[in-house]
Amino acid sequence: DQKELLDEFNMMFQPGKSFPSLALLRSHVVAYGQKYNIVMSTKNSNYRSIHLWCKHGGVYRKGKRRANQQDDKKVIKQRKKATQRTNCECFIKAKVVNGGGGEWIIERSFGEHNHVIPKNKTVYSAHRKQSEEIKNLILRLLDTGQKINNVLEYLHMIGIKNIIKKDIENLQQQYKRKNKKEEQQQQQ
């Protein structure tokens, strides 16, 4: 519900609200994001201020082409790329009071989004982070010869729903890369 989402945002991040540390401010932002399936990222920060904005904030900026890619004889087709950026204006600006170790005060904030908030909790990878315990369980299952789809089905069956097939594939690749690197170091 949009009203509930906005009311909680305004209550948690209203200007003047203070947090004992930057880590606590960030953890409140993450908890709010997980509850409502929103991702806030750091637009910019330094030792005395931070500007968080919605993942969909800003507009897509095309990267600069390198000079060696422009060849008069060869036409390089530009890949059409969809973007998640909608110029969403949701943001939180906070600053530290009394030097680097003091409390953080919300300076300004705006909680309205100009895009649909997805209902599916697996849309954003930030909400699919798994504990080391779950990662080890996945790796043990894969080591016993289980297929990725079977591992995914088992995880869903035991109540772990914030994971997709690609996450398991990525974990498997990281594990294989790590093992290969360790084997190469042992051979040297």
TILOKE-836904 format. One line per field, with one value per residue: residue number from 1; residue in three letters; x, y, z of N, C-alpha, C in turn. Coordinates in steps of 0.1 Angstrom, whole numbers, plus 5000, padded with zeros to 4 digits. Layout:
num <- [NUM;...]
residu <- [ALA;...]
nu <- [X;...]
nv <- [Y;...]
nw <- [Z;...]
cau <- [X;...]
cav <- [Y;...]
caw <- [Z;...]
cu <- [X;...]
cv <- [Y;...]
cw <- [Z;...]
***
This chain:
num <- [1;2;3;4;5;6;7;8;9;10;11;12;13;14;15;16;17;18;19;20;21;22;23;24;25;26;27;28;29;30;31;32;33;34;35;36;37;38;39;40;41;42;43;44;45;46;47;48;49;50;51;52;53;54;55;56;57;58;59;60;61;62;63;64;65;66;67;68;69;70;71;72;73;74;75;76;77;78;79;80;81;82;83;84;85;86;87;88;89;90;91;92;93;94;95;96;97;98;99;100;101;102;103;104;105;106;107;108;109;110;111;112;113;114;115;116;117;118;119;120;121;122;123;124;125;126;127;128;129;130;131;132;133;134;135;136;137;138;139;140;141;142;143;144;145;146;147;148;149;150;151;152;153;154;155;156;157;158;159;160;161;162;163;164;165;166;167;168;169;170;171;172;173;174;175;176;177;178;179;180;181;182;183;184;185;186;187;188]
residu <- [ASP;GLN;LYS;GLU;LEU;LEU;ASP;GLU;PHE;ASN;MET;MET;PHE;GLN;PRO;GLY;LYS;SER;PHE;PRO;SER;LEU;ALA;LEU;LEU;ARG;SER;HIS;VAL;VAL;ALA;TYR;GLY;GLN;LYS;TYR;ASN;ILE;VAL;MET;SER;THR;LYS;ASN;SER;ASN;TYR;ARG;SER;ILE;HIS;LEU;TRP;CYS;LYS;HIS;GLY;GLY;VAL;TYR;ARG;LYS;GLY;LYS;ARG;ARG;ALA;ASN;GLN;GLN;ASP;ASP;LYS;LYS;VAL;ILE;LYS;GLN;ARG;LYS;LYS;ALA;THR;GLN;ARG;THR;ASN;CYS;GLU;CYS;PHE;ILE;LYS;ALA;LYS;VAL;VAL;ASN;GLY;GLY;GLY;GLY;GLU;TRP;ILE;ILE;GLU;ARG;SER;PHE;GLY;GLU;HIS;ASN;HIS;VAL;ILE;PRO;LYS;ASN;LYS;THR;VAL;TYR;SER;ALA;HIS;ARG;LYS;GLN;SER;GLU;GLU;ILE;LYS;ASN;LEU;ILE;LEU;ARG;LEU;LEU;ASP;THR;GLY;GLN;LYS;ILE;ASN;ASN;VAL;LEU;GLU;TYR;LEU;HIS;MET;ILE;GLY;ILE;LYS;ASN;ILE;ILE;LYS;LYS;ASP;ILE;GLU;ASN;LEU;GLN;GLN;GLN;TYR;LYS;ARG;LYS;ASN;LYS;LYS;GLU;GLU;GLN;GLN;GLN;GLN;GLN]
nu <- [5008;5007;5003;5008;5035;5046;5039;5053;5079;5081;5078;5100;5122;5120;5129;5152;5152;5173;5201;5223;5246;5262;5261;5239;5219;5220;5213;5187;5176;5180;5165;5139;5138;5138;5114;5095;5103;5122;5151;5176;5203;5237;5242;5261;5287;5305;5328;5312;5286;5258;5241;5214;5196;5168;5171;5161;5165;5176;5187;5194;5227;5245;5275;5308;5323;5352;5381;5394;5374;5360;5357;5360;5355;5341;5309;5297;5272;5250;5241;5208;5196;5177;5167;5165;5162;5142;5141;5134;5124;5128;5146;5172;5188;5215;5234;5263;5266;5286;5313;5332;5325;5300;5264;5240;5219;5188;5186;5171;5144;5125;5099;5083;5077;5081;5075;5064;5063;5078;5061;5072;5097;5122;5132;5152;5186;5198;5181;5183;5204;5222;5227;5259;5255;5234;5245;5266;5250;5239;5262;5270;5249;5251;5276;5270;5260;5235;5212;5209;5183;5169;5181;5172;5144;5143;5152;5132;5112;5119;5114;5130;5127;5137;5155;5170;5174;5197;5212;5222;5236;5256;5269;5279;5297;5315;5325;5338;5358;5372;5382;5398;5417;5430;5440;5459;5476;5486;5501;5522]
nv <- [4988;5021;5044;5036;5029;5054;5068;5055;5059;5087;5089;5075;5088;5116;5150;5163;5141;5119;5097;5075;5067;5064;5038;5028;5044;5036;5009;5011;5022;5000;4980;4992;4992;4965;4957;4970;4964;4981;4997;5016;5035;5048;5080;5100;5106;5117;5122;5137;5139;5124;5112;5095;5077;5066;5035;5038;5064;5094;5096;5075;5074;5074;5056;5068;5066;5048;5060;5042;5026;5038;5034;5043;5027;5006;4999;5003;4989;5002;4988;4983;4993;4986;5006;5009;5033;5060;5086;5089;5106;5101;5104;5106;5128;5133;5145;5147;5156;5175;5168;5139;5116;5119;5121;5114;5134;5137;5157;5165;5149;5129;5109;5099;5078;5075;5054;5020;4999;4969;4938;4913;4900;4891;4906;4926;4923;4930;4923;4896;4885;4860;4842;4830;4805;4795;4797;4778;4755;4753;4749;4724;4708;4710;4698;4672;4664;4673;4689;4723;4733;4714;4721;4747;4742;4727;4747;4765;4749;4746;4771;4792;4818;4840;4838;4831;4811;4820;4831;4808;4796;4816;4815;4789;4792;4810;4795;4774;4789;4799;4775;4766;4786;4782;4756;4761;4778;4760;4743;4758]
nw <- [5000;4990;5006;5032;5029;5023;5046;5066;5057;5060;5088;5097;5085;5087;5084;5108;5124;5143;5143;5160;5147;5114;5105;5117;5107;5080;5083;5091;5068;5050;5062;5060;5032;5026;5037;5022;4996;4982;4970;4981;4972;4975;4965;4968;4992;5021;5048;5065;5055;5038;5009;5000;4975;4956;4938;4913;4907;4889;4854;4826;4815;4786;4780;4774;4742;4733;4716;4698;4690;4671;4639;4606;4584;4594;4607;4638;4655;4679;4710;4720;4750;4778;4806;4841;4853;4862;4868;4895;4924;4951;4981;5006;5027;5049;5076;5096;5131;5153;5145;5131;5146;5157;5161;5135;5115;5099;5072;5049;5031;5009;5001;4980;4952;4916;4901;4896;4924;4927;4934;4937;4956;4948;4928;4931;4936;4959;4979;4980;4993;5009;5040;5054;5063;5048;5022;5025;5029;5003;4987;4998;4990;4962;4959;4964;4941;4933;4911;4900;4897;4914;4939;4942;4943;4967;4985;4984;4994;5021;5030;5021;5002;4989;4967;4935;4905;4891;4912;4926;4905;4902;4928;4927;4906;4918;4938;4924;4910;4932;4943;4922;4921;4945;4942;4921;4935;4954;4938;4930]
cau <- [5000;5015;5001;5015;5049;5050;5037;5064;5091;5080;5080;5114;5133;5116;5140;5154;5153;5187;5206;5236;5257;5259;5258;5225;5210;5220;5206;5172;5172;5180;5153;5127;5138;5134;5100;5086;5109;5128;5165;5182;5218;5244;5245;5274;5289;5319;5329;5302;5272;5255;5229;5209;5185;5162;5178;5156;5168;5185;5184;5204;5237;5253;5289;5317;5330;5367;5385;5398;5362;5354;5364;5352;5351;5333;5298;5294;5258;5248;5231;5197;5197;5167;5172;5156;5162;5129;5143;5126;5129;5129;5160;5174;5201;5218;5247;5268;5267;5297;5325;5331;5320;5287;5251;5236;5206;5182;5185;5160;5140;5113;5096;5074;5083;5074;5075;5058;5071;5075;5056;5081;5109;5134;5135;5164;5197;5201;5172;5185;5216;5220;5237;5270;5250;5226;5255;5273;5240;5237;5274;5270;5239;5257;5287;5265;5255;5222;5211;5206;5168;5165;5185;5163;5131;5145;5153;5118;5104;5122;5110;5139;5121;5144;5167;5166;5183;5209;5220;5228;5247;5267;5275;5286;5309;5325;5331;5347;5369;5380;5389;5408;5428;5437;5448;5470;5486;5493;5510;5534]
cav <- [5000;5033;5053;5030;5030;5068;5072;5049;5067;5101;5088;5071;5096;5130;5160;5165;5128;5116;5083;5076;5064;5062;5024;5026;5050;5027;4996;5015;5023;4987;4973;4998;4988;4951;4956;4975;4961;4993;4997;5029;5035;5060;5089;5105;5107;5119;5119;5145;5139;5113;5114;5082;5079;5054;5028;5042;5078;5098;5091;5067;5082;5065;5057;5074;5056;5050;5065;5031;5019;5045;5031;5048;5016;4996;5006;4996;4990;5004;4979;4990;4988;4991;5011;5010;5047;5067;5099;5089;5117;5096;5105;5110;5135;5134;5151;5144;5167;5174;5161;5126;5105;5123;5115;5118;5141;5138;5171;5166;5136;5128;5095;5094;5072;5078;5041;5009;4992;4955;4930;4902;4903;4886;4915;4933;4914;4935;4916;4882;4881;4848;4841;4820;4792;4791;4795;4765;4744;4752;4743;4710;4701;4709;4689;4658;4661;4678;4698;4736;4733;4707;4728;4758;4737;4724;4759;4771;4740;4748;4785;4803;4822;4852;4833;4826;4801;4826;4832;4795;4795;4825;4809;4777;4797;4816;4784;4768;4798;4799;4762;4765;4795;4775;4745;4767;4783;4748;4737;4766]
caw <- [5000;4988;5017;5043;5026;5025;5061;5074;5053;5066;5102;5100;5079;5087;5087;5122;5131;5145;5144;5167;5138;5100;5103;5122;5096;5068;5086;5091;5053;5044;5068;5053;5018;5026;5041;5011;4983;4977;4971;4982;4970;4979;4954;4972;5006;5026;5063;5072;5049;5029;5001;4995;4966;4950;4928;4900;4906;4878;4841;4820;4807;4777;4783;4763;4733;4732;4702;4690;4685;4659;4626;4595;4575;4601;4614;4651;4660;4693;4716;4726;4764;4787;4818;4853;4858;4859;4875;4907;4933;4965;4986;5021;5029;5063;5079;5110;5140;5162;5139;5125;5155;5163;5156;5121;5115;5086;5068;5040;5026;5000;5001;4969;4940;4904;4894;4903;4934;4924;4946;4938;4964;4942;4917;4934;4942;4973;4988;4978;5000;5018;5051;5051;5066;5036;5012;5028;5026;4988;4982;5002;4981;4948;4960;4964;4928;4931;4901;4905;4899;4926;4950;4943;4948;4981;4993;4985;5002;5035;5033;5016;4989;4983;4959;4922;4899;4888;4924;4928;4895;4906;4939;4922;4898;4927;4945;4915;4908;4945;4944;4911;4925;4956;4936;4914;4945;4960;4928;4929]
cu <- [5009;5014;5009;5030;5054;5049;5049;5077;5092;5083;5095;5125;5129;5128;5140;5156;5168;5189;5220;5248;5253;5255;5243;5215;5209;5212;5191;5168;5171;5167;5140;5126;5134;5120;5091;5092;5114;5143;5170;5197;5224;5247;5258;5275;5303;5318;5318;5288;5270;5242;5225;5198;5180;5170;5174;5158;5177;5180;5196;5214;5245;5268;5296;5323;5345;5370;5388;5386;5356;5362;5355;5347;5341;5322;5296;5280;5257;5238;5220;5196;5185;5173;5161;5154;5149;5130;5135;5133;5130;5144;5160;5188;5203;5232;5251;5269;5279;5309;5322;5324;5306;5275;5248;5222;5201;5180;5173;5157;5127;5111;5087;5082;5075;5073;5068;5067;5068;5070;5066;5094;5122;5139;5149;5174;5200;5192;5173;5198;5213;5231;5248;5264;5242;5235;5262;5263;5239;5250;5275;5260;5245;5269;5282;5259;5241;5222;5206;5191;5163;5169;5176;5149;5132;5145;5139;5109;5106;5120;5120;5134;5128;5157;5162;5177;5197;5218;5228;5239;5259;5275;5284;5299;5320;5332;5342;5360;5378;5388;5400;5420;5436;5445;5460;5481;5493;5503;5523;5544]
cv <- [5013;5043;5048;5031;5044;5073;5067;5056;5080;5100;5084;5081;5111;5139;5163;5152;5124;5101;5084;5074;5063;5048;5021;5032;5041;5014;4999;5016;5009;4979;4979;4993;4973;4949;4959;4972;4973;4992;5012;5027;5048;5068;5095;5106;5111;5118;5127;5145;5127;5116;5101;5085;5066;5048;5033;5057;5082;5093;5083;5076;5072;5067;5063;5063;5059;5053;5053;5023;5025;5042;5035;5037;5006;5003;4997;4999;4992;4995;4987;4984;4994;4996;5011;5024;5054;5081;5100;5099;5113;5097;5108;5116;5137;5139;5148;5157;5165;5165;5147;5115;5108;5117;5121;5123;5141;5153;5173;5151;5138;5114;5090;5089;5074;5065;5031;5002;4977;4947;4918;4906;4899;4895;4921;4923;4918;4928;4901;4877;4870;4848;4830;4806;4786;4788;4781;4753;4742;4745;4728;4702;4700;4699;4674;4655;4666;4689;4712;4737;4726;4714;4740;4753;4733;4736;4765;4762;4743;4763;4796;4807;4833;4847;4829;4817;4808;4829;4820;4793;4803;4820;4797;4782;4803;4805;4777;4776;4798;4786;4761;4774;4788;4764;4750;4772;4771;4742;4745;4764]
cw <- [5000;5000;5029;5041;5028;5039;5069;5070;5060;5081;5105;5096;5078;5090;5102;5130;5132;5146;5150;5158;5124;5098;5107;5112;5084;5071;5087;5076;5047;5049;5062;5039;5017;5028;5029;4997;4976;4979;4971;4981;4974;4966;4956;4987;5009;5041;5071;5067;5040;5021;4995;4986;4961;4939;4914;4898;4894;4865;4836;4812;4799;4780;4771;4755;4733;4717;4693;4685;4673;4647;4615;4586;4581;4609;4627;4655;4675;4699;4722;4740;4772;4800;4829;4858;4853;4864;4887;4917;4947;4969;5001;5021;5044;5065;5094;5118;5149;5157;5135;5133;5161;5157;5142;5121;5101;5083;5059;5035;5018;4998;4989;4958;4928;4895;4902;4912;4931;4936;4948;4945;4958;4930;4919;4941;4956;4983;4988;4985;5009;5029;5047;5053;5054;5024;5013;5025;5011;4983;4986;4992;4967;4948;4960;4951;4924;4920;4907;4907;4911;4939;4953;4948;4962;4990;4995;4994;5017;5039;5029;5003;4982;4976;4945;4916;4897;4900;4927;4918;4898;4917;4935;4914;4908;4934;4937;4912;4920;4946;4934;4915;4936;4951;4929;4924;4952;4951;4927;4940]
***
